[in-house]
């Protein structure tokens, strides 16, 4: 199975069902991570034996991802602080991954977080052919990979910056459900719920220690949209 190289169009298509690779309309959707890591610990020599402890197990959430991104944004993306407001969220749209606070985009982090999709989309559900909307819901399955790499990234002036040094990916089956209301005067409400469940991956922490990870990535959003004329 080969993952597609064109990252953001793949995510846009994944989050807009039955669109044939083209977005009808787009809005920012919230991204959440819940990942458990199993980190390699250093062994000790005991006589003629080497004893290696069990992996260090930790659970990580979106808050930790945002904390790392704040440090990176302060280093190279023009953000004036090494922290974000407590109400900040990670989001994704057509142009990539961003950190938002309410309706305000604080910083673009698409040079650090990326998405790749597999070759196939398994579709089910019902759509209205004239409008292209789900009627009322449709589902799409893909193999997907989310990659976080701040070891080096393109900064806000176009050069390469070294960040905190966290690198990892998590991949698995990405299930996306889109629900649309019947349009009234061309306006409809779209709800998207996408989830990568039982994902698995690996990486290195900021100290260079290797780890493996399992967990869930969720992408959700809801907006009132307008049919094209």
N, C-alpha and C positions, 0 to 999 in steps of 0.2 A: 504494500500500500504506500503510495507516494503522496506526500502532502503538497498542496498547491503553493506556489511561490508568491502569487499575487494576494497579499495578506488582507488588506482592508476590503477590497471588493468581495472576497470570500465571506467575511463576517457580515458585510452588508446583505449579501444574498441569503446567508443563513438566518438572518434576523428579519427577513421580509419574505414570507412564504409565497410560493407560486408566482414569484415575480420574474421568473426566467432570467435571473441574474441582474435585473434592473430594478432599482428602487422606485416604488410609486411615490413614497414620501418618507421622510426620515425624522427621527427625534432622538434625543439622548436617552440612553437606557442605563440604569444603575448596574454596576458589576460588583459582586461580592465573592470573596474567597474564604473557604474554610478548609485548611490543609493540615494534615499531620505529617511531620517529618521524622525520619529515623537517621540520626547523624552518627557517622563513624567516630568512635573514641579511640584514643591512643592506648596501645597495649603496654604492658610492663613485663620485664624479664624477671622470672623467678627461678633461679638456678638454671636448669637446662630447658625450661619451658617459657613460652611467651603467653601471657594471659591477657586476653582482649575482652573488655567489658561489653555488656549488651549495648546496643545503640541507644543514644540519648533521644528519647521520644518527646516531642513537643507538638502542641496544637497552635496553629497560627490563623489569624483572621485578617479581614480587610484593613482593620486599624493598623496592623503592623506593616502591611503593604504601603499604606498611605504615609506612615512614618518614614519608611525608607525613601519613598518618592519625594517627600518634602526635603529630605537631605540632598537628594540628587538635584531637585529643582533649584535649591539654594546654591548648589555648586555650579550648575551649568545651564539652567533654564530661565534665569532671570527672576526667580521667586525671592523676595526679600527676607525670608525667614527660613529656619530649618524645621518649621512645623506648619501644618495647615489648621484652619479653624476646626473646632470640634465637630461642626456640622458638615464638614467636607465629605464628599463621596467620590468614588471612582466611577466613571461613566464611559460609554462608548457610543459613537455615532458614525456617520459616513466617513468622516475625516480622521477617525482613529480614537485613541484613548485619551481622555482628559480627566482632570480633577475639577469638580464643580462644588459650588456652595450655593444651594438654592438654584436659581436660574443663571447664576454667574459662572463662567468658565474661568478658573484660576490659572491653569497651566496645561499645556499640551504635553502629554507623556508618551505619545505614540512612538517615540524613538527608543523607549525602554520596554514597553509592553506590546506584544504582537500576537496576532491570531493567524493560524493556518487551518485550512480545511482539507479533507480528503477528496478523492476523486468522485465519489458518488453521493447523491442525495436521495434518500428514501422518503417519498411523500405519501401522505394519506389525508383524508378529510374531504371537504367540499368547498368549492369556490364558485363565485358568481362570474361567469365569463364576460359579460359586458363591462363590469366594474373592475374585475380582477381581485375583488375582496373575498376573504374567507366568509363562508355562509353556513353556519356562523363561525366555524373554527376549522383550522387545518394544522397538520403536524408535519414536521420535517426532521429526519435523522441524518446526522453526519458524523464521521470521525473528525475530531477537532483537537487542536493543540494551542494552548496559551503559553507564551514564552515571556519570561521576565529576565532581562539582561541589562544591568546597569554597570557592568565592568568597564564598558566604554560606550558612549552614545554621542549622537550629534547634538551639540548645544544650540542655544538660541542665536548664535552668530555664525553657525554653519561649520564650526570646527569640532574636533572630537575631544570629549571630556571623560576622564575616569571618575566613576561614581563610587558608591559605597562598596560594590563588589559582590552583590548578590546575583546569582544566576540560577534559574531553574525553569523547567517546563512541566506541565501537567497535561495529559491528553486522555481521551476516551470518547465514548459516544455522547454526542451533543444533541439533545432533544429540544426542539423549539416548537411551541404552540402559539399560533396567532389567532386571535378572536376579533372579529369586526362586527359592529352594529350595522343595521340597514341604514344606508345614507338618507338623510333628510335635507333637501335643498343642497345636495352635494357634500354635506358634512357628515362624518362618521367618527366613531370612537374605536381606536385600535388598541388592543392589549397584547403585549408580547411577554411570554414566559419561557426562557431558555435555560437549560440546566445541563451541565456536565456532571454526571453522578459516578461515583466509584472511579474517578480518574486516578492515574498513576504517572509518576515521572521521577526525575532526579535533578540534582544540581550541586552547587557549592555555596556555602554560606560566606559571609563577609570576611571570615577568618581563613577561608580556603578549604574548610572541612567538607568532604563529600557527604551528601545525604540522598536518601530516596524519599518520595512523598506519595501520599494518597489523599483524596479529598474531593471537594465539590466546588464548582464555579457556577454561579447563577447570574443571569442577565435578565433584567425585568424593566418594563416600561409601559406607560399608558399615555395616550394623547388624543386630542380631537384633531382630525385631519380633514383635508378638503380634496375631493376628487379633482383630477385635472380637467380642464375645460374640453 
